[in-house]
Amino acid sequence: MDHRMSPTRQSLGRVSLVVRDYDEALDFCIGKLGFVHLWDLLEPTN
């Protein structure tokens, strides 16, 4: 079978990033990279 002609579905399950500016990073990932934002997980501070 010639794999060059068959489409491949790709996905990314979970990603954790540490960023300086959350809103700027979110805009970049959604606007430029085409990611879908599903939810935020807020970590409690001590």
C-alpha positions as CSV (number, residue, x, y, z in Angstrom):
1,M,0.0,0.0,0.0
2,D,1.3,3.5,-0.9
3,H,1.1,5.6,2.3
4,R,1.9,8.8,0.5
5,M,-1.6,8.9,-0.9
6,S,-3.6,8.0,2.2
7,P,-4.6,10.9,4.5
8,T,-3.4,10.6,8.1
9,R,-5.5,12.0,11.0
10,Q,-3.3,13.6,13.6
11,S,-4.3,14.8,17.1
12,L,-2.8,16.1,20.2
13,G,-4.3,14.8,23.5
14,R,-3.1,17.1,26.3
15,V,-0.5,19.8,26.6
16,S,0.8,21.8,29.6
17,L,2.7,25.0,29.0
18,V,4.2,27.5,31.4
19,V,4.0,31.0,29.8
20,R,4.7,34.5,30.8
21,D,1.5,36.0,29.5
22,Y,-1.5,33.7,29.5
23,D,-3.8,35.7,27.3
24,E,-1.1,36.3,24.7
25,A,-0.1,32.6,24.6
26,L,-3.8,31.6,24.3
27,D,-4.4,34.0,21.4
28,F,-1.3,32.6,19.7
29,C,-2.2,29.0,20.1
30,I,-5.8,29.5,18.9
31,G,-5.2,32.2,16.3
32,K,-1.9,31.1,14.7
33,L,-1.7,27.4,15.4
34,G,-5.4,26.6,15.1
35,F,-5.7,24.8,18.5
36,V,-9.1,24.4,20.1
37,H,-9.4,25.7,23.7
38,L,-11.5,23.3,25.7
39,W,-11.0,24.3,29.4
40,D,-8.7,25.8,32.0
41,L,-7.4,24.1,35.1
42,L,-6.5,26.6,37.8
43,E,-3.9,25.4,40.3
44,P,-4.5,26.6,43.9
45,T,-1.8,28.9,45.3
46,N,-0.2,28.2,48.7
